[in-house]
Amino acid sequence: TPEDLKGLKIRTPESEVFLKTFELLGTNPTPMAFSEVFTALQQKTIDGQENPLNTIYLNNLYEVQDYVTRTGH
């Protein structure tokens, strides 16, 4: 549910649209270069990230995150 997002640090692209969207969902949107995402997940600097499934797969992000949510946004 949307309540599950409350307070989570979610990596977003450095875009006002994404930042505002995830802020309105109750997260702590964290703009970050994509090249930093794997390490940030690994070190628990962020709780999650916003990307399409193929990007998650091709960049092995599944190695450092336990769950995926398909939001359709």
C-alpha positions in Angstrom: 0.0 0.0 0.0 1.2 3.6 -0.3 1.6 3.7 3.5 4.4 1.1 3.1 6.4 3.9 1.4 6.3 6.3 4.3 9.7 7.6 5.2 11.7 5.3 2.9 14.7 6.8 1.2 14.0 6.1 -2.5 16.6 6.9 -5.2 15.0 8.9 -8.0 16.4 10.3 -11.1 17.5 13.9 -10.7 14.2 15.2 -12.1 11.7 17.5 -10.4 8.8 15.4 -11.7 10.2 12.2 -10.0 11.2 14.1 -6.8 7.8 15.6 -6.4 6.0 12.4 -7.2 7.9 10.4 -4.6 7.6 13.2 -2.1 3.8 13.2 -2.5 3.9 9.4 -2.0 5.4 10.0 1.5 9.0 8.9 0.7 12.2 10.7 1.2 13.2 11.0 -2.5 16.9 10.9 -2.9 18.3 12.2 -6.2 21.3 10.2 -7.2 23.3 9.4 -10.3 22.4 5.9 -11.6 26.1 4.8 -11.4 25.8 5.1 -7.6 22.7 3.1 -7.1 24.2 -0.4 -6.7 26.6 0.7 -4.0 24.0 2.9 -2.3 21.6 -0.1 -2.0 24.5 -2.4 -0.9 25.5 0.1 1.9 21.9 0.8 2.8 22.3 4.5 2.0 19.0 4.2 0.3 16.1 1.8 1.0 15.0 1.4 -2.7 15.2 2.7 -6.2 12.8 3.6 -9.0 13.7 1.8 -12.3 12.1 -0.4 -15.0 12.5 -4.1 -14.5 14.9 -4.5 -17.4 17.2 -1.9 -15.8 17.1 -3.7 -12.5 17.9 -7.0 -14.2 20.6 -5.8 -16.6 22.4 -3.9 -13.8 22.2 -6.8 -11.2 20.3 -4.6 -8.7 18.5 -7.8 -7.6 21.7 -8.8 -5.9 21.4 -5.9 -3.4 17.6 -5.6 -3.0 15.2 -8.2 -1.8 11.9 -6.9 -3.2 10.4 -5.3 -6.2 7.0 -3.5 -6.5 5.4 -3.0 -9.9 3.5 0.3 -9.6 2.6 0.9 -13.2 3.4 4.6 -12.9 
